[in-house]
Amino acid sequence: MFETQSGTFIKKFIGHLLRVNSLSVSNDGQFIVSGADDLSIIQWDIKSGSVINIMNAVTAIDKVVISDDNTDLLSIGSGTIHLWDLKTGRNKFQFNENKDGNVTKNTAVFSNCGHFVVLTTDNNLIKV
């Protein structure tokens, strides 16, 4: 982690065994979530650098997105989206590839109200 004013390196977060593909910072600046090729998602405390939670996925993670209220997390990997509860680390929901195409890895977002997830598929669809 770098300080933006000076560019000074201030902290590193060590825990993944393979390449980290995505990071997301909570809106309150309290934690970071990272997703990696090692099938893990790690929630980190920004101040201490310590691990808050580890969520184990079944595929490498391409993208992680934290909800605006910092309670939920989307993870995308190999055409699958998981919705995680950040307080418990529990997988709440899974959306798999289907007849409408594979989920593309960089295009899932929460709606501002947090009640919907908007995503795209590899056959040019936008799904809600």
N, C-alpha and C positions, 0 to 999 in steps of 0.2 A: 504494500500500500504506500502511496506517495502523498505527500502534503502538496496541495495545489498551488499555494503561493510561492513556495521555495523550490518545489520539485524534490524535496528531501525524502529519501526512503525512510519510512517510519515503522513498518511492520511487515512480517510475512506470515502466511497461514499455511501450516504444514499438516497434511493428513491424507490427501489423495495419493493413490499408488500409480495412477496413469494420468494422461493429459487432461487438464481441465478445459472444457469446451465453452462454458457459459458461467456468468456471474450476474447476480442481481442484488441490489442494495435496498434494504427496507426504507420506506418513506420517512420513518422517524430517525434513520441513521444509526440504529442500535445494532443491526446485524446484517450479515452478508450470507447469501446462499450460493453455493457453487455446485455445478454438475460436471461429471467427468466420464471418461472412457472406462473407469474401473467399476461402473454400475452403481456408483454411490452419489448421493446428494448430501452435502454437509452444510449445516447452518452454523455460522460462526459469530461469536460476540466480537464486535468491532473494537471495543476498548481493550479487552484482554487478549484477543486472538484465540481464545479457547473455543472448543467445539461445544455447541449447545445441543445439537441433535444430528444423528446420521440416519438417513433414509436409504434403504436398499432397494434399488430398482432391478428389473429383469433384463434391461438393455443398457447400452452406453447412453449417457445423457447428452443431448445436443443443445438443449436450451432450458433455462429455468426463468420463471417470471413470478414475482411476488405480487399478491393482490394489494390494492391501494390501502386496505385496512391492516395489512401485515399479518393476516391470520391464515391465508391459504397460499399454496404454491402450485404452479403448473410446471410439470416437467415433460419434455418431449424427447423421445428417443426411438429410432427405428419405426417411425410411423405410428407411435402410440403416445397418447397424452395421459398423464396421471394428475389427479388433483389430490394434494396432500394437505393435511391439517398441520400447520407449523407449531402449534402448541403441543401436540401429542406425537407428531411424526407419523401418524396413521394415514394410509392411503385411503382416501374417501371415495374415489371414483376412477375408472379407467375407460378411455375411449380408444378403440383399436381401429386398424385399417378396415375398410369396408368397401362396399360397391361404389361409394362415392369417391374413392381414391385415398391415397396415403396422405397423412398429415404432413405438411411441409415444415421443416424444423425451425424456421425463424419467424413464423407469422402467427403465433397464438398470443392473445392479449385478453385481459380481464376488461369487462365494461366498467365504467366509472362507478356504477352502483354496486358492482361486485356480484351481481346475480347471473351474469352471462359470461361465457367465454366465446370469443370470436376467433376462428382459425381458418386457414386456407388448406386446400388439398392440392396434390400434384396434377390434378386434371382441371385446374382453373376455377374451382368452386370456392366460395366464401361461405362458411357454416357458422351458425350461432347455436 
